[in-house]
Amino acid sequence: MTKDEMIECLNSAPKGLRHERLLWAACKIARLTGATEGGAYKMLLVALVEAESEPPDEYLDVLGLTR
């Protein structure tokens, strides 16, 4: 499962507290991938941190950082 798919899973979680949404998404990711819920939670957190540290795609061309 890619990082983008994990973040989409989080975005599809029912509205509520961020922690509850993270737990819901981790449970869903664990069911889909066969990972443990704790492992899926850690992977989701890493994906979120990396996504927050990257500039949005529309700025990559301006910055000369095309993928």
N, C-alpha and C positions, 0 to 999 in steps of 0.2 A: 504494500500500500504506500502510495507516495505521500509526501508531506501535504500537498495540495488536497488530496483526498481526505486526509485526516482533518484538515481544517474545515473542509466542506461538511464533514461529519459533525464537527463541533457546531458549525453554523446551523445545522439541521436539528440540533437538540432543542427540546422544549424550552420555552422562556423560563427564566428563573435566575437564581444566583449563579455566578460564574463557576464556582466550585461544583455545584450540582450539575451544570452543563458539562463540565470536564469529566465528571464521573460517568455521566450518561454516555458521552462520546467514547470514553475509554472502554466501557462495557461493550458497546457496539463494535468497536475496532477489535477487541479481543475475540468476540464471537466470529467476526469475519476472517481474521487472520490466524486464529489458533494460539495467539500469544496470551500471556496472563494479563489480568486486568491491571496489575501494577506496572508491568512492562509497557502495556499500551498507554497508560497514563504518562509514564516517563517520555515515551516517544512523542506523544501529543504535546507535552510541555516543551520539548526540544524544538518541535516543528513550529510552535507558536513563537518562541523566542527568536528563532531564525527568521520567521516571516516578519516579525516586528522590526528586526534590525536591517532588513533589506528595503531599499527605496521602492515605491510603487513602479509597476512596469512602464507606465507612461513617462517616467523620468529617466529610465535607463538609456534611451537614445540621446537625450539631452546631455547626460553625464558621460556618454561614450562607453557605457557598460553593457552593451547588447549581449544577450545570452546566446 
